[in-house]
Amino acid sequence: MTIHDRVRVHEVTLLSDNWYTLRTTRFEWLRNDGQWQRMDRETYDRGNGATLLPYNLAQRTVLLTRQFRYPAFVNGHDDLLIEAAAGLLDNAAPEERIRAEVEEELGYRLGKVQKIFESFMSPGSVTEKLHFFIAPYESAMRIGSGGGLAEEGEDIEVLELGIDEALAMVADGRIADAKTVMLLYHATLHVFAAA
């Protein structure tokens, strides 16, 4: 039996199509005990995305962004959010899209990038799957100041942090973004520890 055999969708209602798409769906799920259970769930569809952590082994540094995020603000985060560079795919291949985002947000044109995994970030309500990348960087790769695109509402500060400082910022809550925490721990275990 496939997963499709266990779901019966009855009604999908569009709630909002403003910034992204919010729908509510009435469906039935075939439980493990053989009973069909009726449910209503909202899904927020913003498309899939990609994120990347540039690292410099010789300096033991990483590049991150700091910017205002309204959803974090309304949930009590009273500071700018520190994050890895990221963006939506917008119908592009993940590697192509993340290279463009790194140039826009960080001001670096990277060489080889490595995809490390994919992950759903909030699968209870958000459809987005993120493609995670890492890549080495050096100062010669800098082609601009970064900062993002003002027409997209971006006002991004570029941070170059030591990996130990970044991990301390995770521990004390100054870095509270899930994708960034995942990338920092991956780099600690698989990049910096191997060097």
ChimeraX attribute file (.defattr): number of C-alpha atoms within 10 A of each C-alpha:
attribute: neighborCount
match mode: 1-to-1
recipient: residues
	/A:1	5
	/A:2	6
	/A:3	8
	/A:4	9
	/A:5	9
	/A:6	14
	/A:7	16
	/A:8	15
	/A:9	13
	/A:10	11
	/A:11	10
	/A:12	14
	/A:13	11
	/A:14	12
	/A:15	13
	/A:16	12
	/A:17	11
	/A:18	7
	/A:19	8
	/A:20	10
	/A:21	14
	/A:22	18
	/A:23	15
	/A:24	16
	/A:25	16
	/A:26	15
	/A:27	17
	/A:28	17
	/A:29	18
	/A:30	15
	/A:31	11
	/A:32	8
	/A:33	6
	/A:34	9
	/A:35	10
	/A:36	15
	/A:37	12
	/A:38	14
	/A:39	11
	/A:40	12
	/A:41	12
	/A:42	17
	/A:43	18
	/A:44	19
	/A:45	16
	/A:46	17
	/A:47	17
	/A:48	17
	/A:49	22
	/A:50	27
	/A:51	27
	/A:52	29
	/A:53	26
	/A:54	25
	/A:55	25
	/A:56	19
	/A:57	16
	/A:58	9
	/A:59	11
	/A:60	14
	/A:61	22
	/A:62	24
	/A:63	23
	/A:64	24
	/A:65	23
	/A:66	20
	/A:67	17
	/A:68	18
	/A:69	15
	/A:70	12
	/A:71	9
	/A:72	15
	/A:73	13
	/A:74	9
	/A:75	8
	/A:76	8
	/A:77	15
	/A:78	12
	/A:79	13
	/A:80	18
	/A:81	19
	/A:82	24
	/A:83	24
	/A:84	28
	/A:85	27
	/A:86	25
	/A:87	21
	/A:88	20
	/A:89	20
	/A:90	12
	/A:91	10
	/A:92	11
	/A:93	11
	/A:94	21
	/A:95	19
	/A:96	11
	/A:97	19
	/A:98	25
	/A:99	22
	/A:100	17
	/A:101	25
	/A:102	26
	/A:103	21
	/A:104	21
	/A:105	26
	/A:106	27
	/A:107	19
	/A:108	24
	/A:109	19
	/A:110	19
	/A:111	11
	/A:112	9
	/A:113	17
	/A:114	12
	/A:115	15
	/A:116	12
	/A:117	9
	/A:118	14
	/A:119	13
	/A:120	13
	/A:121	14
	/A:122	10
	/A:123	12
	/A:124	11
	/A:125	13
	/A:126	16
	/A:127	16
	/A:128	20
	/A:129	18
	/A:130	22
	/A:131	23
	/A:132	24
	/A:133	22
	/A:134	20
	/A:135	18
	/A:136	18
	/A:137	22
	/A:138	17
	/A:139	8
	/A:140	9
	/A:141	14
	/A:142	15
	/A:143	14
	/A:144	13
	/A:145	14
	/A:146	20
	/A:147	20
	/A:148	23
	/A:149	13
	/A:150	9
	/A:151	7
	/A:152	7
	/A:153	9
	/A:154	15
	/A:155	16
	/A:156	22
	/A:157	18
	/A:158	21
	/A:159	16
	/A:160	15
	/A:161	16
	/A:162	16
	/A:163	22
	/A:164	14
	/A:165	12
	/A:166	22
	/A:167	18
	/A:168	13
	/A:169	15
	/A:170	19
	/A:171	12
	/A:172	9
	/A:173	10
	/A:174	16
	/A:175	19
	/A:176	17
	/A:177	15
	/A:178	13
	/A:179	21
	/A:180	24
	/A:181	19
	/A:182	14
	/A:183	21
	/A:184	23
	/A:185	16
	/A:186	16
	/A:187	20
	/A:188	15
	/A:189	11
	/A:190	11
	/A:191	18
	/A:192	17
	/A:193	9
	/A:194	9
	/A:195	8
